[in-house]
Amino acid sequence: MDRIEKWLAFFANKLDESQKEELAMKNTAIKDAMQASDRYIMDDAAYREYIARESAIWDYNSDLKANLAEGFKQGLEQGREQGREQGEQKARETAALDMLRDNMDISLIMKYTSLSAERIAELAKEL
């Protein structure tokens, strides 16, 4: 059967269940049409159940997208903050190294860089 014949067979409703299943497996558009058709011929209770299920799925997916976006935003903010802190720390350490090279007193280096005496001693070993 060509494409038109498949659609005609579907709309004519002259196929048995196995033929419908085979047709649906070979053509996703017809499969979607069959599923849509099944939804509209449900009884009221089944249709309400279907709508409730679809609504729950939609809500879940919507919440998931919102939560992912919020998590991504928070992660980005945390990453930026960590990067800023690391950059500031690196700048203080670079300044301390320069001061050590100029033989400045450790108490002055501590005052101007806010680094601990231990960290300054570690940096001094790198020279």
C-alpha positions as CSV (number, residue, x, y, z in Angstrom):
1,M,0.0,0.0,0.0
2,D,1.2,3.5,-0.8
3,R,0.8,6.4,1.6
4,I,-2.6,7.5,0.4
5,E,-4.0,3.9,0.5
6,K,-2.8,3.5,4.1
7,W,-4.6,6.6,5.2
8,L,-7.7,5.6,3.3
9,A,-7.6,2.2,5.0
10,F,-7.3,3.9,8.3
11,F,-10.2,6.3,7.7
12,A,-12.5,3.6,6.1
13,N,-12.2,1.7,9.4
14,K,-12.1,-1.6,7.5
15,L,-9.0,-3.0,9.2
16,D,-8.9,-5.6,11.9
17,E,-6.8,-5.1,15.0
18,S,-3.7,-6.8,13.7
19,Q,-3.8,-4.8,10.5
20,K,-4.3,-1.5,12.5
21,E,-1.3,-2.5,14.7
22,E,0.9,-3.2,11.7
23,L,-0.1,0.0,10.0
24,A,0.6,2.0,13.2
25,M,4.0,0.4,13.6
26,K,5.0,1.4,10.0
27,N,3.6,4.9,10.1
28,T,4.0,7.1,13.2
29,A,1.5,9.7,11.9
30,I,-1.2,7.1,11.6
31,K,-0.2,5.8,15.0
32,D,-0.7,9.3,16.4
33,A,-4.0,9.6,14.6
34,M,-5.2,6.3,16.1
35,Q,-4.2,7.4,19.6
36,A,-6.1,10.7,19.1
37,S,-9.1,8.8,17.8
38,D,-9.1,6.4,20.8
39,R,-9.1,9.4,23.2
40,Y,-12.2,10.8,21.6
41,I,-14.2,7.6,21.7
42,M,-13.5,6.9,25.4
43,D,-16.4,7.1,27.9
44,D,-16.6,10.2,30.0
45,A,-14.9,8.6,33.1
46,A,-12.0,7.3,31.0
47,Y,-11.7,10.6,29.2
48,R,-11.6,12.6,32.5
49,E,-8.9,10.1,33.7
50,Y,-7.0,10.7,30.5
51,I,-7.2,14.4,30.9
52,A,-6.1,14.3,34.5
53,R,-3.1,12.1,33.6
54,E,-2.1,14.3,30.7
55,S,-2.4,17.4,33.0
56,A,-0.3,15.7,35.7
57,I,2.4,14.9,33.1
58,W,2.3,18.4,31.8
59,D,2.6,19.9,35.3
60,Y,5.4,17.5,36.1
61,N,7.3,18.5,33.0
62,S,6.7,22.1,33.6
63,D,7.9,21.9,37.2
64,L,10.9,19.9,36.1
65,K,11.9,22.6,33.5
66,A,11.5,25.3,36.1
67,N,13.5,23.5,38.7
68,L,16.3,22.8,36.2
69,A,16.4,26.4,35.2
70,E,16.5,27.5,38.8
71,G,19.2,25.0,39.6
72,F,21.3,26.1,36.6
73,K,20.9,29.7,37.7
74,Q,22.0,28.9,41.2
75,G,24.9,26.9,40.0
76,L,26.0,29.7,37.8
77,E,25.8,32.2,40.6
78,Q,27.8,29.9,42.9
79,G,30.4,29.3,40.3
80,R,30.8,33.1,39.7
81,E,31.1,33.7,43.5
82,Q,33.7,30.9,43.8
83,G,35.6,32.3,40.8
84,R,35.6,35.8,42.4
85,E,36.8,34.5,45.7
86,Q,39.6,32.5,44.0
87,G,40.6,35.5,42.0
88,E,40.7,37.7,45.1
89,Q,42.8,35.1,46.9
90,K,45.2,34.8,44.0
91,A,45.5,38.6,43.9
92,R,46.3,38.7,47.6
93,E,48.9,36.0,47.3
94,T,50.5,37.6,44.3
95,A,50.7,40.9,46.2
96,A,52.2,39.0,49.2
97,L,54.8,37.4,47.0
98,D,55.8,40.8,45.6
99,M,56.0,42.2,49.1
100,L,58.1,39.3,50.2
101,R,60.5,39.9,47.3
102,D,60.8,43.5,48.4
103,N,61.7,42.2,51.9
104,M,58.6,43.8,53.6
105,D,57.8,42.9,57.1
106,I,55.4,40.0,57.5
107,S,53.1,42.1,59.8
108,L,52.7,44.6,57.0
109,I,52.0,41.9,54.5
110,M,49.4,40.5,56.8
111,K,47.8,43.9,57.2
112,Y,47.6,44.7,53.5
113,T,46.7,41.2,52.2
114,S,44.6,39.8,55.0
115,L,46.6,36.6,54.7
116,S,47.6,34.6,57.7
117,A,51.2,34.3,58.9
118,E,51.1,30.6,58.0
119,R,50.0,31.3,54.4
120,I,52.6,34.0,54.0
121,A,55.3,31.5,55.3
122,E,54.1,29.0,52.7
123,L,54.4,31.6,50.0
124,A,57.8,32.5,51.2
125,K,58.9,28.9,50.6
126,E,57.9,29.3,47.0
127,L,60.5,32.0,46.4
